[in-house]
Amino acid sequence: MASERVTLTVSDPDGEAEVDLSSPNKVIFPDAGITKVELAEYVQTVAEPFLNANGGRPVSLERFRNGVSPSTGSGTAESFFSKNPPKGTPDFVDAVNVTYNSGRQHPQIVLNRPSAIVWAVQMNTIVFHPWASLASDTDNPVELRIDLDPQPGTDFADAVTAAHGLREVLREAKLEPFIKTSGNRGLHVFCPIVPECEFLDVRHAVIAAGRELERRMPKQVTMNWWKEERGERIFVDFNQANRDRTMAGAYSPRALPTASVSTPVEWDELDGLDPQSFTVRSIPKRLADVGDPWARMQDAPGRIDTLLGWWERDVADGLGELSFPPDFPKMPGEPPRVQPSKRVAENWDEDGNRIEG
């Protein structure tokens, strides 16, 4: 028996496109009862601000064949990432060749029109993970991104406190920060920048900003990569600034039972905000009522020169490179890739390389 299928007519800037949607009544978000076709309708409604924030750049699609697990029960939703255009990708879905950290090059999906987002939903995508750089120049980010990640014993309100402090730091560095909810417990701070620096330089700028914030708020925030050293503080996740490291895009749903959405907000909305109130069902009305707080983000991009000056100052003071994610090649000056409680000093040289016995 053929599976249920509908054809959606999607309005693109250059005309209408038809996108087939299989299993339209499959429940994707069980707690909210949101179906696949409702998710497809959502991405059409938010297509303009979604594409302003996430379009025209490499994107990884986080796909869930069976939707999200309910909040009750012990099941865990299974997902996988699509970076390369799969076989049969329609012509209205674009791609660009990118270089990964290993040096390998490969095409990666680029979403440039509403029909492409609906196609991604047809492919069971729930979370969209865009790069910080554009398809026109994949090596140089147009955004400096900082993830404020609550640790056990902290909550969203603690992330808000850290975000206000970070805003002051970034403004002192002559950057204008924008903010959004992560869709879960944290906050994402983005600064538009001129695409003239590659990913490693932007990462160093993020580290410099994080270290300055940590100096000012040592009891509230931490730059410690190892979880055992973070304590009950907000972790400033500097590694989200690396090449091919992404976070959920603006207006992307999250893979949570309530269908929460990573949502741009104004700074004066933060205090007392309930991030769980932003969902696939509530965001269309919010956009109609208040508009998109990120609509003006790229109007006046800044430069990271001041932050790079802080980085060089800290290096001169003995504060060097920090840990990279484990899937990255070993980087110059990187500390040993072993958690501090298990580190035996004599087994590592000054460059962080293991000394074989």
C-alpha positions as CSV (number, residue, x, y, z in Angstrom):
1,M,0.0,0.0,0.0
2,A,1.4,3.4,-1.0
3,S,2.3,5.7,1.9
4,E,0.2,8.9,2.4
5,R,1.6,11.8,0.5
6,V,0.6,15.4,-0.3
7,T,2.0,18.0,-2.6
8,L,2.6,21.5,-1.2
9,T,2.8,24.6,-3.4
10,V,5.5,26.8,-2.0
11,S,6.0,30.5,-3.0
12,D,9.7,31.2,-3.9
13,P,11.0,34.6,-4.9
14,D,11.3,33.3,-8.5
15,G,7.9,31.6,-8.7
16,E,6.1,28.7,-7.2
17,A,7.6,25.2,-6.5
18,E,5.9,22.0,-5.7
19,V,7.3,19.9,-2.9
20,D,6.0,16.4,-2.1
21,L,5.5,15.6,1.6
22,S,5.2,12.0,2.6
23,S,3.5,10.9,5.8
24,P,2.1,14.5,6.4
25,N,0.1,13.4,9.5
26,K,3.1,11.7,11.2
27,V,3.4,13.2,14.7
28,I,6.9,14.8,15.0
29,F,6.5,16.5,18.4
30,P,4.5,14.1,20.6
31,D,3.8,16.3,23.6
32,A,2.5,19.1,21.4
33,G,0.9,16.8,18.8
34,I,2.6,18.7,16.0
35,T,2.7,16.8,12.7
36,K,5.0,16.8,9.8
37,V,2.7,18.9,7.7
38,E,2.3,21.5,10.5
39,L,6.1,21.7,10.7
40,A,6.2,22.3,6.9
41,E,3.7,25.1,7.3
42,Y,5.7,26.6,10.1
43,V,8.9,26.8,8.0
44,Q,7.0,28.5,5.2
45,T,5.6,31.1,7.6
46,V,9.0,32.0,9.1
47,A,10.9,31.6,5.8
48,E,11.9,35.2,5.4
49,P,13.6,35.7,8.8
50,F,14.8,32.1,8.8
51,L,16.6,32.6,5.4
52,N,17.9,36.0,6.5
53,A,19.7,34.3,9.4
54,N,20.5,30.9,8.0
55,G,20.3,31.1,4.2
56,G,23.1,31.5,1.7
57,R,25.5,29.5,3.9
58,P,26.5,25.9,4.4
59,V,24.1,24.1,6.7
60,S,23.9,20.7,8.4
61,L,20.5,19.1,8.6
62,E,19.8,17.2,11.8
63,R,17.3,14.5,10.7
64,F,14.9,12.3,12.8
65,R,13.3,9.5,11.0
66,N,10.7,8.9,13.8
67,G,10.4,12.4,15.2
68,V,11.1,13.4,18.8
69,S,10.6,11.1,21.8
70,P,7.9,12.1,24.2
71,S,8.8,13.6,27.6
72,T,7.5,10.5,29.4
73,G,9.1,7.2,28.8
74,S,12.7,6.1,28.4
75,G,13.0,6.2,24.6
76,T,15.6,8.5,22.9
77,A,15.0,9.9,19.5
78,E,17.6,8.7,16.9
79,S,19.0,11.3,14.7
80,F,21.8,11.8,12.1
81,F,23.3,14.7,10.3
82,S,23.2,15.4,6.6
83,K,25.8,17.7,5.3
84,N,26.2,16.6,1.7
85,P,23.2,16.8,-0.7
86,P,21.7,13.3,-0.9
87,K,20.9,11.5,-4.1
88,G,17.8,12.9,-5.7
89,T,18.2,16.4,-4.2
90,P,16.0,18.8,-6.2
91,D,17.3,21.6,-8.3
92,F,15.9,24.3,-5.9
93,V,18.3,23.1,-3.1
94,D,21.8,24.5,-3.6
95,A,25.2,23.4,-2.5
96,V,28.8,24.7,-2.1
97,N,32.1,23.1,-1.8
98,V,33.6,23.5,1.7
99,T,36.9,22.6,3.4
100,Y,36.6,20.7,6.7
101,N,39.2,20.6,9.5
102,S,40.8,17.5,8.2
103,G,41.5,19.3,4.9
104,R,38.9,17.2,3.1
105,Q,36.6,19.0,0.7
106,H,33.0,18.2,-0.1
107,P,29.8,19.8,-1.2
108,Q,27.5,20.9,1.6
109,I,23.8,21.9,1.4
110,V,22.8,25.5,1.1
111,L,19.2,26.7,1.7
112,N,18.3,29.8,-0.4
113,R,14.5,29.7,-0.8
114,P,11.4,28.6,1.1
115,S,10.9,25.4,-1.0
116,A,14.4,24.2,0.1
117,I,13.4,24.5,3.7
118,V,10.2,22.6,3.1
119,W,12.2,19.9,1.3
120,A,14.4,19.6,4.4
121,V,11.3,19.0,6.5
122,Q,10.3,16.3,4.0
123,M,13.7,14.8,4.7
124,N,12.7,14.6,8.4
125,T,14.9,17.6,9.4
126,I,14.0,19.2,12.7
127,V,17.1,21.2,13.6
128,F,19.0,23.4,11.2
129,H,22.7,24.0,11.9
130,P,24.1,26.8,9.7
131,W,27.8,27.7,9.4
132,A,29.0,31.2,10.5
133,S,30.3,31.9,7.0
134,L,28.5,32.4,3.7
135,A,28.6,30.2,0.6
136,S,30.3,33.0,-1.2
137,D,33.3,32.9,1.1
138,T,33.1,29.8,3.3
139,D,36.5,30.4,5.0
140,N,35.8,33.8,6.6
141,P,32.9,34.0,9.1
142,V,30.4,36.9,9.0
143,E,29.5,36.3,12.6
144,L,31.3,35.9,15.9
145,R,29.3,33.4,17.9
146,I,29.4,32.6,21.6
147,D,27.3,29.9,23.3
148,L,26.4,30.5,26.9
149,D,25.8,27.0,28.3
150,P,24.3,26.5,31.8
151,Q,26.0,23.8,33.8
152,P,24.4,21.6,36.5
153,G,23.3,23.9,39.3
154,T,22.7,26.8,37.0
155,D,19.7,27.8,34.9
156,F,18.5,30.1,32.2
157,A,18.4,33.1,34.6
158,D,22.1,32.6,35.3
159,A,22.7,32.6,31.5
160,V,20.8,35.9,31.3
161,T,23.1,37.5,33.9
162,A,26.2,36.3,32.0
163,A,24.8,37.6,28.7
164,H,24.4,41.1,30.1
165,G,28.0,41.0,31.2
166,L,29.1,39.7,27.8
167,R,27.3,42.4,26.0
168,E,29.3,45.0,27.9
169,V,32.5,43.3,27.0
170,L,31.7,43.0,23.4
171,R,30.6,46.6,23.1
172,E,33.9,47.7,24.7
173,A,35.5,45.7,21.9
174,K,33.5,47.8,19.4
175,L,31.1,45.1,18.4
176,E,27.3,45.1,18.5
177,P,25.9,41.8,20.0
178,F,22.6,40.2,19.1
179,I,21.0,37.5,21.2
180,K,18.7,34.5,20.8
181,T,17.5,31.7,23.0
182,S,19.1,28.3,22.3
183,G,15.7,26.7,22.3
184,N,16.7,24.8,25.4
185,R,18.4,26.2,28.5
186,G,21.1,28.5,27.1
187,L,21.7,31.6,25.1
188,H,23.5,32.4,21.9
189,V,25.3,35.7,21.4
190,F,26.1,36.7,17.8
191,C,28.1,39.7,16.6
192,P,28.1,40.5,12.8
193,I,31.6,41.0,11.6
194,V,33.3,41.9,8.3
195,P,34.4,38.6,6.7
196,E,38.1,39.3,6.7
197,C,39.4,36.8,9.3
198,E,39.4,33.1,9.1
199,F,37.9,30.7,11.7
200,L,41.0,30.3,13.9
201,D,41.3,34.1,14.3
202,V,37.6,34.4,15.2
203,R,38.0,31.6,17.7
204,H,40.8,33.5,19.3
205,A,38.6,36.6,19.4
206,V,35.9,34.6,21.2
207,I,38.4,33.2,23.7
208,A,39.6,36.8,24.4
209,A,36.1,38.0,25.0
210,G,35.3,34.9,27.2
211,R,38.5,35.4,29.3
212,E,37.6,39.1,29.9
213,L,34.1,38.1,31.0
214,E,35.5,35.4,33.3
215,R,37.8,38.0,34.9
216,R,34.8,40.2,35.7
217,M,32.4,37.4,36.7
218,P,34.6,34.6,38.1
219,K,31.8,33.2,40.2
220,Q,29.2,33.2,37.4
221,V,31.1,32.1,34.3
222,T,33.9,29.8,33.3
223,M,36.1,29.1,30.3
224,N,37.2,25.6,31.5
225,W,36.8,23.1,28.8
226,W,36.7,20.1,31.1
227,K,33.4,19.6,32.9
228,E,35.0,18.5,36.1
229,E,36.5,22.1,36.4
230,R,33.4,24.1,35.5
231,G,31.5,24.0,38.8
232,E,28.1,25.7,39.0
233,R,28.8,28.4,36.5
234,I,27.8,29.3,32.9
235,F,30.3,27.8,30.4
236,V,31.4,30.1,27.7
237,D,31.7,27.6,24.8
238,F,34.5,29.1,22.7
239,N,34.7,25.9,20.5
240,Q,31.4,26.8,18.8
241,A,33.5,29.3,16.9
242,N,35.5,26.7,15.1
243,R,35.1,25.7,11.4
244,D,32.3,23.2,10.9
245,R,31.1,23.6,14.5
246,T,27.5,24.9,14.5
247,M,24.6,25.6,16.8
248,A,20.9,25.6,16.1
249,G,20.0,28.4,13.7
250,A,17.6,31.3,14.4
251,Y,14.0,30.1,14.2
252,S,15.1,26.5,14.0
253,P,13.0,24.1,16.0
254,R,14.8,22.0,18.6
255,A,14.4,18.3,19.0
256,L,12.5,18.6,22.2
257,P,9.0,17.3,22.9
258,T,7.5,20.7,23.3
259,A,8.7,21.9,19.9
260,S,10.7,24.8,21.3
261,V,12.4,27.2,18.9
262,S,15.7,29.0,19.0
263,T,14.4,32.6,19.0
264,P,16.0,36.0,18.4
265,V,15.0,38.5,21.1
266,E,15.7,42.0,22.1
267,W,18.1,42.6,24.9
268,D,15.4,44.3,27.0
269,E,13.3,41.1,26.8
270,L,15.8,38.9,28.5
271,D,15.0,39.5,32.2
272,G,12.2,37.2,33.3
273,L,11.9,35.6,29.8
274,D,10.6,32.0,29.6
275,P,12.4,30.5,26.6
276,Q,10.0,27.5,26.6
277,S,7.2,29.9,25.5
278,F,8.8,30.1,22.1
279,T,7.5,27.2,20.1
280,V,6.6,26.2,16.5
281,R,3.0,27.3,17.3
282,S,3.8,30.6,19.0
283,I,6.6,32.0,16.8
284,P,4.4,33.0,13.8
285,K,2.2,35.2,16.1
286,R,5.3,36.7,17.7
287,L,6.8,37.6,14.4
288,A,3.5,39.2,13.3
289,D,3.3,41.2,16.6
290,V,6.9,42.3,17.2
291,G,8.8,41.5,14.0
292,D,12.3,40.0,13.7
293,P,14.8,41.4,16.2
294,W,17.6,40.2,13.9
295,A,16.3,41.9,10.8
296,R,19.0,44.6,11.1
297,M,21.9,42.3,12.1
298,Q,24.0,42.7,9.0
299,D,23.5,46.4,8.6
300,A,26.8,47.5,10.2
301,P,29.2,44.6,10.7
302,G,32.2,45.2,13.0
303,R,35.8,44.1,13.2
304,I,37.5,41.8,15.7
305,D,40.8,43.9,15.9
306,T,40.2,44.9,19.5
307,L,39.5,41.3,20.6
308,L,42.6,40.1,18.7
309,G,44.6,42.7,20.5
310,W,43.3,41.3,23.8
311,W,44.2,37.8,22.6
312,E,47.8,38.8,21.9
313,R,48.0,40.6,25.3
314,D,46.8,37.4,27.1
315,V,49.3,35.3,25.1
316,A,52.1,37.6,26.2
317,D,50.9,37.2,29.8
318,G,51.1,33.4,29.5
319,L,47.5,32.6,28.6
320,G,47.8,30.6,25.4
321,E,45.7,28.2,23.3
322,L,42.8,26.3,24.7
323,S,41.5,22.8,24.0
324,F,39.9,21.9,20.7
325,P,37.1,19.4,20.2
326,P,38.3,15.7,20.1
327,D,37.5,15.3,16.5
328,F,39.9,18.1,15.5
329,P,43.5,17.5,14.5
330,K,46.0,18.3,17.2
331,M,46.6,22.1,17.0
332,P,49.8,24.1,17.8
333,G,50.1,25.1,21.4
334,E,47.0,23.1,22.5
335,P,47.0,21.7,26.0
336,P,47.0,17.9,26.6
337,R,43.8,16.2,25.5
338,V,43.2,14.5,28.8
339,Q,41.0,15.6,31.7
340,P,43.0,17.2,34.5
341,S,42.2,14.5,37.1
342,K,43.7,11.9,34.9
343,R,46.7,13.8,33.7
344,V,50.2,12.8,34.7
345,A,52.5,15.7,34.0
346,E,55.6,13.7,33.1
347,N,53.6,12.0,30.3
348,W,53.1,15.2,28.3
349,D,55.6,17.6,26.7
350,E,55.3,21.4,26.7
351,D,53.4,21.4,23.4
352,G,50.6,19.1,24.8
353,N,51.8,16.0,23.0
354,R,51.9,12.6,24.8
355,I,55.3,11.2,25.6
356,E,55.4,7.6,24.7
357,G,57.3,5.4,27.2
